[in-house]
Amino acid sequence: MTLRVFVLLVLSIVALADTASAAVSEYSIQLKDHLFYPSTIKIPAGKKVKLVIQNLDDTPEEFDSFSLNREKVLFPKQTSFIYIGPLKPGVYDFFGEYNPNTARGKVVVLKQTKGATHVN
């Protein structure tokens, strides 16, 4: 393989990776006063998405979800992100490990059909 072909191949791979990452939808959540806003996020089934979580509190929290198989420390006054999916239709709970009675939420994964979106 010549150097020119190798460089073109590498550039093609980088371009495809940029295109693929740009296709991931983002959903924003804020943590304020030990509560998640919004507490319910609706996403499409079968798609990888990025949850962008902004901790507005002065204390850390840990995003935790057994059903999503994710946990992430949310540092005070910082923004973090978590990739989830692709997921099957249903409801996936999450909570703040340090404040589990108040910091609660759910991801509702919707099945897409012609002209409608619903949960099974």
Backbone as ProteinMPNN parsed JSONL, in Angstrom:
{"seq_chain_A": "MTLRVFVLLVLSIVALADTASAAVSEYSIQLKDHLFYPSTIKIPAGKKVKLVIQNLDDTPEEFDSFSLNREKVLFPKQTSFIYIGPLKPGVYDFFGEYNPNTARGKVVVLKQTKGATHVN", "coords_chain_A": {"N_chain_A": [[0.85, -1.17, 0.0], [0.589, 2.121, -0.903], [1.862, 5.225, 0.401], [0.185, 7.364, -0.167], [-2.347, 6.135, -0.612], [-2.708, 5.019, 1.899], [-2.908, 7.343, 3.52], [-5.247, 8.501, 2.448], [-7.066, 6.503, 3.167], [-6.97, 6.624, 5.987], [-7.909, 9.265, 6.382], [-10.506, 8.959, 5.378], [-11.612, 7.177, 7.235], [-11.542, 8.757, 9.557], [-13.293, 10.807, 8.782], [-15.681, 9.361, 8.519], [-16.019, 8.54, 11.185], [-16.431, 11.014, 12.444], [-18.856, 11.73, 11.238], [-20.516, 9.683, 12.202], [-20.473, 10.136, 14.993], [-21.678, 12.608, 15.085], [-24.268, 11.982, 14.56], [-25.454, 11.12, 16.872], [-28.0, 11.737, 19.119], [-28.562, 14.294, 21.578], [-29.582, 14.638, 24.963], [-30.601, 16.712, 27.539], [-30.131, 17.027, 31.059], [-30.663, 18.472, 34.219], [-29.321, 18.749, 37.479], [-30.56, 19.932, 40.362], [-30.883, 21.237, 43.577], [-30.899, 18.655, 44.567], [-32.584, 17.285, 42.851], [-33.619, 15.881, 39.737], [-34.025, 17.507, 36.638], [-35.4, 17.583, 33.444], [-37.401, 15.104, 35.094], [-38.14, 12.965, 33.643], [-37.045, 11.529, 30.697], [-37.565, 11.148, 27.306], [-36.732, 8.914, 24.808], [-35.859, 7.585, 21.545], [-36.347, 4.139, 20.607], [-33.759, 1.745, 19.926], [-31.68, 3.476, 19.297], [-28.549, 5.033, 19.889], [-27.857, 7.348, 22.414], [-26.858, 10.49, 23.893], [-26.654, 11.494, 27.16], [-26.575, 14.536, 28.663], [-25.541, 15.846, 31.575], [-25.952, 18.285, 33.908], [-24.696, 19.346, 36.884], [-25.933, 21.46, 39.096], [-25.76, 21.859, 41.75], [-24.018, 22.462, 44.901], [-22.775, 20.29, 45.872], [-21.411, 16.965, 45.355], [-22.875, 14.359, 43.323], [-24.013, 11.066, 42.485], [-24.862, 9.705, 39.525], [-26.873, 6.98, 39.018], [-27.878, 3.855, 37.74], [-29.362, 0.829, 37.634], [-30.824, -0.552, 35.706], [-30.004, 0.659, 33.339], [-27.388, 0.081, 33.483], [-25.355, 1.878, 34.311], [-23.197, 4.224, 35.948], [-22.104, 7.282, 37.308], [-20.056, 9.748, 38.613], [-21.117, 12.933, 39.479], [-19.745, 15.874, 39.504], [-19.734, 18.846, 41.588], [-21.2, 21.782, 40.207], [-20.456, 21.16, 37.602], [-20.486, 19.773, 34.256], [-21.409, 16.673, 32.95], [-21.364, 13.677, 30.911], [-23.163, 10.841, 29.609], [-23.32, 7.973, 27.651], [-26.003, 6.119, 26.364], [-27.828, 3.212, 25.293], [-28.06, 1.438, 22.144], [-31.475, 0.95, 23.09], [-34.203, -1.207, 24.085], [-37.794, -0.716, 23.81], [-39.326, 0.652, 26.736], [-39.2, 1.358, 30.317], [-36.654, 2.86, 32.113], [-35.174, 3.255, 35.104], [-33.412, 5.801, 36.99], [-31.246, 7.209, 39.517], [-29.992, 9.408, 42.109], [-27.259, 8.469, 43.876], [-26.384, 9.533, 46.319], [-28.525, 10.97, 47.235], [-31.01, 9.366, 47.207], [-33.762, 9.433, 47.727], [-34.796, 11.784, 46.727], [-33.468, 12.592, 44.345], [-34.405, 11.392, 41.598], [-35.327, 9.701, 38.595], [-36.356, 8.848, 35.201], [-35.799, 7.102, 32.161], [-37.629, 6.937, 29.348], [-38.128, 4.755, 26.851], [-39.137, 4.865, 23.619], [-41.049, 3.122, 21.232], [-40.879, 3.412, 17.798], [-43.26, 3.925, 15.349], [-45.059, 4.08, 12.221], [-45.897, 7.349, 11.938], [-46.41, 7.55, 14.669], [-45.423, 7.341, 18.128], [-44.712, 5.175, 20.773], [-44.793, 3.462, 23.994], [-44.134, 0.078, 24.685]], "CA_chain_A": [[0.0, 0.0, 0.0], [1.395, 3.335, -0.981], [1.605, 6.229, 1.431], [-0.984, 8.157, -0.582], [-3.541, 5.324, -0.361], [-2.829, 4.909, 3.351], [-3.39, 8.639, 4.025], [-6.649, 8.609, 2.044], [-7.823, 5.559, 3.984], [-7.058, 7.188, 7.334], [-8.8, 10.422, 6.314], [-11.864, 8.448, 5.182], [-12.047, 6.617, 8.518], [-11.778, 9.898, 10.449], [-14.511, 11.481, 8.318], [-16.812, 8.502, 8.888], [-16.17, 8.595, 12.637], [-17.043, 12.308, 12.749], [-20.247, 11.66, 10.809], [-21.239, 8.788, 13.11], [-20.636, 10.765, 16.297], [-22.603, 13.726, 14.935], [-25.616, 11.448, 14.447], [-25.964, 10.779, 18.206], [-28.83, 12.796, 19.698], [-28.252, 14.67, 22.957], [-30.688, 14.971, 25.854], [-30.033, 17.412, 28.687], [-30.728, 16.896, 32.387], [-30.006, 19.281, 35.245], [-29.484, 18.36, 38.881], [-30.647, 21.151, 41.16], [-31.521, 20.978, 44.874], [-30.98, 17.19, 44.677], [-33.671, 16.816, 41.983], [-33.309, 15.88, 38.313], [-34.967, 18.23, 35.784], [-36.668, 16.949, 33.764], [-37.239, 13.799, 35.743], [-38.419, 11.949, 32.623], [-36.455, 11.767, 29.378], [-38.102, 10.219, 26.308], [-35.79, 8.701, 23.711], [-36.319, 6.544, 20.617], [-35.77, 2.792, 20.717], [-32.79, 1.338, 18.926], [-30.729, 4.546, 18.982], [-27.601, 5.444, 20.916], [-28.03, 8.762, 22.731], [-25.946, 11.071, 24.863], [-27.272, 12.264, 28.233], [-25.702, 15.6, 29.157], [-26.053, 16.095, 32.92], [-25.322, 19.443, 34.536], [-24.914, 19.396, 38.325], [-25.956, 22.853, 39.536], [-25.625, 21.869, 43.204], [-22.689, 22.681, 45.482], [-22.297, 18.999, 46.369], [-21.379, 15.93, 44.31], [-23.931, 13.348, 43.269], [-23.653, 9.968, 41.59], [-25.923, 9.178, 38.666], [-26.831, 5.527, 39.149], [-29.0, 3.143, 37.132], [-29.139, -0.605, 37.474], [-31.424, -1.002, 34.451], [-29.174, 1.168, 32.245], [-26.025, -0.386, 33.745], [-24.49, 3.056, 34.28], [-23.005, 5.067, 37.118], [-21.169, 8.361, 36.985], [-19.985, 10.806, 39.619], [-21.43, 14.254, 38.955], [-19.056, 16.823, 40.37], [-20.485, 20.093, 41.763], [-21.036, 22.883, 39.229], [-19.811, 20.601, 36.411], [-21.317, 19.06, 33.295], [-20.914, 15.341, 32.607], [-22.221, 13.021, 29.93], [-23.245, 9.382, 29.626], [-23.951, 7.392, 26.473], [-26.856, 4.967, 26.623], [-28.486, 2.653, 24.126], [-29.472, 1.39, 21.801], [-32.305, 0.263, 24.078], [-35.531, -1.682, 23.701], [-38.849, 0.089, 24.43], [-39.582, 0.383, 28.149], [-38.87, 2.402, 31.271], [-35.379, 2.607, 32.77], [-35.045, 4.183, 36.224], [-32.107, 6.243, 37.471], [-31.34, 7.937, 40.779], [-28.757, 9.923, 42.672], [-26.894, 7.556, 44.963], [-26.211, 10.249, 47.582], [-29.842, 11.489, 47.611], [-31.895, 8.487, 46.448], [-35.182, 9.711, 47.948], [-35.223, 12.957, 45.966], [-32.86, 12.624, 43.006], [-34.935, 10.226, 40.904], [-35.81, 9.963, 37.248], [-36.5, 7.678, 34.336], [-35.671, 7.206, 30.717], [-38.698, 6.201, 28.679], [-37.694, 4.423, 25.492], [-40.349, 4.777, 22.81], [-41.024, 2.389, 19.971], [-41.309, 4.282, 16.705], [-44.058, 3.322, 14.283], [-45.439, 5.085, 11.22], [-46.72, 8.448, 12.41], [-46.665, 7.534, 16.121], [-44.367, 6.848, 19.025], [-45.355, 4.681, 21.988], [-44.077, 2.5, 24.836], [-44.786, -1.241, 24.779]], "C_chain_A": [[0.9, 1.239, 0.0], [1.004, 4.299, 0.134], [0.361, 7.043, 1.098], [-2.29, 7.395, -0.298], [-3.783, 5.206, 1.147], [-3.406, 6.204, 3.951], [-4.859, 8.822, 3.662], [-7.544, 7.686, 2.876], [-8.025, 6.099, 5.395], [-8.013, 8.377, 7.35], [-10.258, 10.001, 6.139], [-12.432, 7.901, 6.492], [-12.37, 7.737, 9.499], [-13.067, 10.612, 10.058], [-15.747, 10.672, 8.681], [-17.059, 8.533, 10.391], [-16.82, 9.908, 13.057], [-18.516, 12.31, 12.378], [-21.062, 10.805, 11.767], [-21.464, 9.443, 14.463], [-21.603, 11.939, 16.223], [-24.044, 13.247, 14.892], [-26.227, 11.093, 15.802], [-26.729, 11.965, 18.769], [-28.441, 13.041, 21.145], [-29.534, 15.039, 23.698], [-30.087, 15.56, 27.124], [-30.853, 17.202, 29.952], [-29.954, 17.834, 33.306], [-30.298, 18.677, 36.611], [-29.45, 19.649, 39.69], [-31.441, 20.845, 42.423], [-31.813, 19.486, 45.056], [-32.182, 16.609, 43.937], [-33.198, 16.861, 40.538], [-34.416, 16.595, 37.55], [-34.562, 18.058, 34.332], [-36.419, 15.585, 34.396], [-37.543, 12.65, 34.778], [-37.841, 12.401, 31.288], [-37.035, 10.721, 28.439], [-37.142, 10.152, 25.133], [-36.331, 7.618, 22.784], [-35.624, 5.208, 20.86], [-34.741, 2.577, 19.614], [-31.766, 2.387, 18.541], [-29.806, 4.797, 20.167], [-27.797, 6.937, 21.146], [-27.021, 9.188, 23.793], [-26.765, 11.866, 25.873], [-26.238, 13.267, 28.728], [-26.295, 16.043, 30.493], [-25.254, 17.221, 33.564], [-25.695, 19.453, 36.016], [-24.798, 20.852, 38.78], [-25.777, 22.977, 41.045], [-24.177, 22.124, 43.626], [-22.062, 21.394, 46.008], [-22.259, 17.983, 45.224], [-22.609, 15.033, 44.407], [-23.415, 12.234, 42.376], [-24.89, 9.521, 40.842], [-25.788, 7.676, 38.69], [-28.056, 4.924, 38.488], [-28.628, 1.682, 36.946], [-29.66, -1.064, 36.118], [-30.662, -0.491, 33.221], [-27.728, 0.693, 32.35], [-25.018, 0.76, 33.638], [-24.383, 3.676, 35.668], [-21.92, 6.075, 36.783], [-21.216, 9.391, 38.096], [-20.211, 12.138, 38.91], [-20.837, 15.285, 39.905], [-19.844, 18.131, 40.45], [-20.14, 21.128, 40.695], [-20.32, 22.436, 37.958], [-20.846, 19.941, 35.508], [-20.638, 17.753, 32.939], [-21.801, 14.767, 31.508], [-22.089, 11.508, 30.045], [-23.903, 8.959, 28.319], [-24.797, 6.206, 26.908], [-27.441, 4.488, 25.305], [-27.486, 2.009, 23.182], [-30.247, 0.51, 22.78], [-33.623, -0.196, 23.472], [-36.578, -0.793, 24.371], [-39.087, -0.335, 25.88], [-39.184, 1.574, 28.997], [-37.629, 1.98, 32.048], [-35.181, 3.672, 33.85], [-33.602, 4.57, 36.474], [-32.316, 7.051, 38.743], [-29.982, 8.491, 41.156], [-28.411, 9.087, 43.892], [-26.79, 8.272, 46.313], [-27.531, 10.82, 48.104], [-30.933, 10.665, 46.917], [-33.393, 8.75, 46.648], [-35.682, 10.894, 47.13], [-34.702, 12.962, 44.535], [-33.248, 11.348, 42.264], [-35.412, 10.635, 39.514], [-35.94, 8.688, 36.457], [-36.297, 8.061, 32.886], [-36.766, 6.333, 30.133], [-38.269, 6.006, 27.233], [-38.935, 4.096, 24.678], [-40.12, 4.008, 21.522], [-41.573, 3.305, 18.887], [-42.075, 3.459, 15.675], [-44.445, 4.427, 13.315], [-46.379, 6.12, 11.848], [-46.979, 8.484, 13.899], [-45.463, 7.007, 16.871], [-45.052, 6.401, 20.301], [-44.445, 3.711, 22.728], [-44.849, 1.199, 24.809], [-45.154, -1.578, 26.182]], "O_chain_A": [[1.83, 1.365, 0.796], [-0.069, 4.18, 0.727], [-0.426, 7.372, 1.986], [-3.241, 7.985, 0.214], [-4.921, 5.283, 1.609], [-4.297, 6.15, 4.799], [-5.643, 9.263, 4.503], [-8.657, 8.063, 3.241], [-9.129, 6.035, 5.935], [-8.847, 8.481, 8.25], [-11.152, 10.633, 6.702], [-13.597, 8.135, 6.816], [-13.378, 7.667, 10.202], [-13.853, 10.982, 10.93], [-16.755, 11.238, 9.105], [-18.212, 8.551, 10.821], [-17.677, 9.913, 13.94], [-19.341, 12.837, 13.124], [-22.188, 11.166, 12.11], [-22.55, 9.315, 15.03], [-22.283, 12.236, 17.206], [-24.957, 14.027, 15.16], [-27.418, 10.792, 15.869], [-26.188, 13.064, 18.886], [-28.039, 12.119, 21.855], [-30.441, 15.661, 23.144], [-29.175, 14.982, 27.714], [-32.083, 17.198, 29.928], [-28.736, 17.972, 33.183], [-31.388, 18.161, 36.858], [-28.449, 20.364, 39.704], [-32.528, 20.27, 42.362], [-32.837, 19.105, 45.624], [-32.731, 15.581, 44.333], [-32.462, 17.769, 40.151], [-35.599, 16.337, 37.772], [-33.418, 18.379, 34.007], [-35.347, 14.999, 34.241], [-37.235, 11.495, 35.07], [-38.112, 13.504, 30.814], [-37.0, 9.529, 28.745], [-36.782, 11.169, 24.539], [-37.172, 6.818, 23.193], [-34.463, 5.16, 21.265], [-34.838, 3.143, 18.525], [-31.049, 2.212, 17.555], [-30.243, 4.774, 21.317], [-27.893, 7.708, 20.191], [-26.423, 8.365, 24.486], [-27.483, 12.795, 25.504], [-25.152, 12.885, 29.162], [-27.414, 16.554, 30.541], [-24.04, 17.121, 33.739], [-26.872, 19.557, 36.363], [-23.7, 21.406, 38.843], [-25.656, 24.087, 41.563], [-23.247, 22.017, 42.827], [-20.947, 21.409, 46.529], [-22.988, 18.122, 44.241], [-23.28, 14.968, 45.437], [-22.484, 12.438, 41.597], [-25.845, 9.022, 41.436], [-24.714, 7.143, 38.414], [-29.164, 5.432, 38.661], [-27.707, 1.345, 36.203], [-29.018, -1.874, 35.449], [-30.674, -1.14, 32.175], [-26.938, 0.877, 31.425], [-23.984, 0.646, 32.979], [-25.331, 3.661, 36.452], [-20.956, 5.775, 36.079], [-22.291, 9.855, 38.476], [-19.59, 12.433, 37.889], [-21.376, 15.531, 40.984], [-20.541, 18.494, 39.502], [-18.98, 21.324, 40.332], [-19.653, 23.239, 37.306], [-21.943, 19.597, 35.947], [-19.44, 17.722, 32.659], [-22.864, 15.312, 31.212], [-21.078, 10.974, 30.499], [-24.924, 9.521, 27.923], [-24.365, 5.388, 27.72], [-27.541, 5.24, 24.335], [-26.272, 2.032, 23.387], [-29.758, -0.523, 23.237], [-34.094, 0.356, 22.478], [-36.29, -0.176, 25.397], [-39.054, -1.521, 26.207], [-38.874, 2.65, 28.486], [-37.566, 0.87, 32.577], [-35.038, 4.855, 33.539], [-32.681, 3.794, 36.215], [-33.42, 7.52, 39.017], [-28.955, 8.1, 40.601], [-29.195, 9.012, 44.838], [-27.081, 7.671, 47.347], [-27.643, 11.122, 49.292], [-31.7, 11.208, 46.122], [-34.207, 8.332, 45.824], [-36.881, 10.994, 46.867], [-35.439, 13.306, 43.611], [-32.524, 10.353, 42.294], [-35.842, 11.767, 39.295], [-35.676, 7.593, 36.955], [-36.582, 9.179, 32.458], [-36.821, 5.132, 30.394], [-38.072, 6.969, 26.492], [-39.684, 3.174, 25.0], [-39.131, 4.216, 20.819], [-42.633, 3.906, 19.061], [-41.595, 2.431, 15.197], [-44.177, 5.599, 13.578], [-47.503, 5.804, 12.237], [-47.701, 9.364, 14.368], [-44.605, 6.321, 16.315], [-45.869, 7.131, 20.862], [-43.465, 3.207, 22.179], [-46.077, 1.201, 24.899], [-45.708, -2.648, 26.435]]}, "name": "protein", "num_of_chains": 1, "seq": "MTLRVFVLLVLSIVALADTASAAVSEYSIQLKDHLFYPSTIKIPAGKKVKLVIQNLDDTPEEFDSFSLNREKVLFPKQTSFIYIGPLKPGVYDFFGEYNPNTARGKVVVLKQTKGATHVN"}
